Amino acid sequence: MDSILVGREALKKEIDKIAEVAGYLWQNGWAERNGGNITVNITDLVDDGIRQLPAISEVKQIGVKLPALKGCYFYCKGTGKRMRDLARWPMDNGSVIRILDDCESYVIIADSPVQPTSELPSHLTVHAHLIETGSPYKATVHTHPIELVAMSHSKKFLGKDVLTRILWSMIPETKAFCPLGLGVVPYELPGSNKLADATLKELEDYDVVLWEKHGVFAKGLDVMDAFDQIDVLSKSAKIYIDAKCMGFEPDGMTDEQMAEMTRAFNLPK
């Protein structure tokens, strides 16, 4: 059976982008074993041929009713699958799912019956909220950036916008490319409803959210946009930690310098 990607260049380009980002996550050391997840709304890339594809799995329950997702299609990393494998074989390590009309269940339609991530309910809840609020964002990424996770082990960094201020001040590009900063969710059990609810609340104000002692969750226009924001924040965290390892507290940009950046690039205040 041909891959769903055959003859669909726009969809193939999107899946190739997901595979590329999966490779970056692994190469950066952010995706040990099967760590991390990627979920992308591909509904706009679906044609009549895809809509008519039969299910290749039984009906599966999401665990929550999400009316905004009626008729939507998603590419999802598979549960237990490695990012390094997804980078090479995205359709063997992820699957395309169709949300059914009851908006609380789905079926897999391509290419293989790879069960989506166990965190699918929280990812889909975020996607539903994006649709409900008219957001153009199509991608969600969860990964484990080493330096950001390390900083989350200190309570002094976990106050509202404490890390945002530090990371913005390390290098001018951080505020330019991550103008909303970094939200923080105190530790909750991975995959729990409490973690999902707290993340959704933080995503109202931020594009990237740090999960204490765990990792980050980011949303973006596409998977590359979500990755770029994490990458920039991680670079700032590395600069801060490198300076501390050299034996000094980094000065960081002053409030005046960051205000100048805000004006120059017309960034959110």
Residue pairs with C-beta under 8 A, 6 or more apart in sequence:
1 111
3 91
3 110
3 111
4 11
4 50
4 53
4 91
4 96
4 109
4 110
4 111
5 11
5 12
5 15
5 91
5 111
8 45
8 47
8 50
10 45
11 42
11 45
11 46
14 40
14 42
14 45
14 75
14 222
15 75
15 90
15 91
16 90
17 222
17 223
17 224
18 38
18 40
18 75
18 86
18 90
18 94
18 223
19 86
19 87
19 88
19 90
20 87
20 224
21 38
21 141
21 223
21 224
21 226
21 227
22 31
22 38
22 77
22 83
22 84
22 86
22 87
22 90
23 83
23 84
23 87
24 227
24 231
25 31
25 36
25 83
25 141
25 143
25 227
26 82
26 83
26 84
26 87
28 145
28 146
28 231
28 234
29 146
30 36
30 143
30 144
30 145
30 146
30 215
31 82
31 83
31 84
31 143
31 144
32 144
33 82
34 79
34 80
34 81
34 82
34 83
35 83
35 143
35 144
35 215
36 77
36 83
36 141
36 142
36 143
36 144
36 215
37 76
37 77
37 117
37 119
37 123
37 140
37 141
37 142
38 75
38 76
38 77
38 86
38 94
38 139
38 140
38 141
38 142
38 223
39 74
39 75
39 76
39 77
39 116
39 117
39 120
39 123
39 124
39 127
39 139
39 140
40 74
40 75
40 138
40 139
40 140
40 222
40 223
41 72
41 73
41 74
41 127
41 130
41 131
41 138
41 139
42 73
42 74
42 75
42 96
42 138
43 71
43 72
43 73
43 74
44 138
46 73
50 73
50 96
50 109
50 110
53 109
53 110
54 109
55 98
55 107
55 108
55 109
56 107
56 108
56 109
56 110
56 112
56 113
57 107
57 108
57 113
58 107
59 100
59 105
59 106
59 107
60 105
60 106
60 107
60 108
60 115
61 104
61 105
62 99
62 104
62 105
62 106
62 120
62 121
62 124
63 104
63 121
64 104
64 121
64 124
64 125
65 102
65 103
65 104
66 99
66 103
66 104
66 124
66 125
66 128
67 103
67 128
68 103
68 128
68 129
68 131
68 132
69 99
69 103
69 124
69 127
69 128
69 131
70 99
70 101
70 103
71 99
71 101
72 98
72 99
72 127
72 131
73 96
73 97
73 98
73 99
73 109
74 96
74 97
74 99
74 124
74 127
75 90
75 94
75 95
75 96
76 94
76 95
76 96
76 97
76 116
76 117
76 120
76 123
77 83
77 86
77 93
77 94
77 116
77 117
78 86
78 93
78 94
78 95
78 114
78 115
78 116
78 117
79 115
79 116
79 117
79 118
81 93
81 94
81 114
82 93
85 92
85 93
86 93
86 94
91 110
91 111
91 112
92 111
92 112
92 114
93 114
94 114
94 116
95 108
95 110
95 111
95 112
95 113
95 114
95 115
95 116
96 108
96 109
96 110
96 111
97 106
97 107
97 108
97 109
97 116
98 106
98 107
98 109
99 105
99 106
99 124
100 106
100 107
108 114
108 115
108 116
117 123
118 191
119 142
119 190
119 191
121 196
122 191
122 193
122 195
122 196
122 199
123 140
123 142
125 196
125 200
126 140
126 196
126 199
126 200
126 203
126 217
126 219
127 140
129 135
129 200
129 203
130 137
130 138
130 219
135 219
136 221
137 219
137 220
137 221
138 220
138 221
138 222
139 219
139 220
139 221
139 222
139 223
139 225
139 226
140 217
140 218
140 219
140 226
141 217
141 218
141 219
141 220
141 223
141 226
141 227
141 230
142 215
142 216
142 217
142 218
143 215
143 216
143 230
144 214
144 215
144 216
145 215
145 216
145 230
145 233
145 234
145 237
146 234
147 234
147 237
147 238
147 240
147 241
148 182
148 210
148 215
148 216
148 233
148 234
148 237
149 213
149 214
149 215
150 237
150 241
151 157
151 163
151 237
151 240
151 241
152 158
152 184
152 210
152 211
152 212
152 213
152 214
153 213
156 162
157 163
157 166
158 184
158 186
158 212
159 184
160 184
161 181
163 181
163 182
163 184
163 210
164 181
164 182
166 236
166 240
166 252
167 174
167 178
167 181
167 182
167 233
167 236
167 237
167 240
168 174
168 175
168 178
168 181
168 236
168 253
168 258
169 250
169 252
169 253
169 254
169 258
170 235
170 236
170 237
170 239
170 240
170 250
170 252
170 253
171 235
171 236
171 239
172 253
172 257
172 261
173 232
174 232
174 233
174 235
174 236
175 258
175 261
175 262
175 265
175 267
176 261
176 265
176 267
177 228
177 229
177 232
178 207
178 208
178 229
178 232
178 233
179 267
179 268
180 205
180 206
180 207
180 208
180 268
181 206
182 206
182 208
182 209
182 210
182 216
182 233
183 202
183 203
183 205
183 206
183 208
183 209
183 210
184 202
184 209
184 210
184 212
185 195
185 198
185 199
185 202
185 209
185 210
185 211
185 212
186 198
186 212
187 211
187 212
187 213
187 214
188 194
188 195
188 198
188 211
189 195
190 214
195 211
199 209
199 211
199 217
202 209
203 209
203 217
203 219
207 218
207 219
207 220
207 226
207 229
208 216
208 217
208 218
208 229
208 230
208 233
209 216
209 217
209 218
210 216
211 217
216 230
216 233
218 226
218 227
218 229
218 230
219 226
220 226
220 227
220 228
220 229
239 250
240 250
243 249
243 250
244 250
253 261
261 267
262 268
262 269
